[in-house]
Amino acid sequence: MDLHLIPGAVPTADEQAAVDAAIGTAPYGPPSQHNARRHRLLEALHAVQSRVGWISEGAINCIA
């Protein structure tokens, strides 16, 4: 399953920092490299949940 962008949803600074700490900073490279990072999806979701307490639509966009 893929995560799809939610129009207009923007991550908070804390959400962005949690994702960056879990999977690195943007840009993540060309689409051909995205599959190489798919295994880190759950790690990113857990990082946001731990830092912020919930996963907002903005955080989902950041991770997607």
Phi, psi and omega per residue, in radians:
M1 nan 2.425 3.085
D2 -1.789 2.613 2.972
L3 -1.548 2.418 -3.141
H4 -1.986 2.535 -3.128
L5 -1.124 2.500 3.113
I6 -1.856 1.991 -3.060
P7 -0.935 2.275 3.063
G8 1.436 -0.136 -3.127
A9 -1.466 2.212 -3.077
V10 -2.162 2.378 3.126
P11 -1.295 2.657 3.019
T12 -1.321 2.955 3.116
A13 -1.072 -0.681 3.109
D14 -1.143 -0.725 3.117
E15 -1.112 -0.789 3.128
Q16 -1.054 -0.757 3.137
A17 -1.122 -0.677 3.125
A18 -1.130 -0.756 3.131
V19 -1.157 -0.785 3.134
D20 -1.060 -0.684 3.121
A21 -1.175 -0.583 -3.094
A22 -1.411 -0.726 -3.013
I23 -2.246 0.093 3.122
G24 1.771 3.077 -3.088
T25 -1.736 2.709 3.105
A26 -1.298 2.750 -0.038
P27 -1.368 2.654 -3.053
Y28 -1.626 0.059 3.103
G29 1.764 -3.107 -3.105
P30 -1.199 2.775 -3.131
P31 -0.919 -0.501 -3.132
S32 -1.135 -0.351 3.134
Q33 -1.649 -0.151 -3.100
H34 -1.096 -0.662 -3.131
N35 -1.102 -0.483 3.139
A36 -1.183 -0.354 -3.130
R37 -1.825 0.005 -3.104
R38 -1.003 -0.595 -3.104
H39 -1.156 -0.193 -3.113
R40 -1.672 0.067 -3.120
L41 -1.000 -0.916 -3.104
L42 -1.097 -0.666 3.092
E43 -1.036 -0.763 3.129
A44 -1.162 -0.745 3.111
L45 -1.078 -0.748 3.111
H46 -1.138 -0.667 -3.140
A47 -1.086 -0.778 3.121
V48 -1.156 -0.791 3.134
Q49 -1.007 -0.756 -3.117
S50 -1.193 -0.692 -3.064
R51 -1.403 -0.700 -3.012
V52 -1.841 -0.498 3.137
G53 1.834 -0.273 3.086
W54 -2.793 2.972 -3.104
I55 -1.984 1.868 -3.100
S56 -1.433 2.968 3.064
E57 -1.098 -0.614 3.088
G58 -1.108 -0.702 3.101
A59 -1.142 -0.696 3.094
I60 -1.061 -0.743 3.092
N61 -1.076 -0.736 3.140
C62 -1.074 -0.774 -3.139
I63 -1.221 -0.691 -3.129
A64 -1.125 nan nan
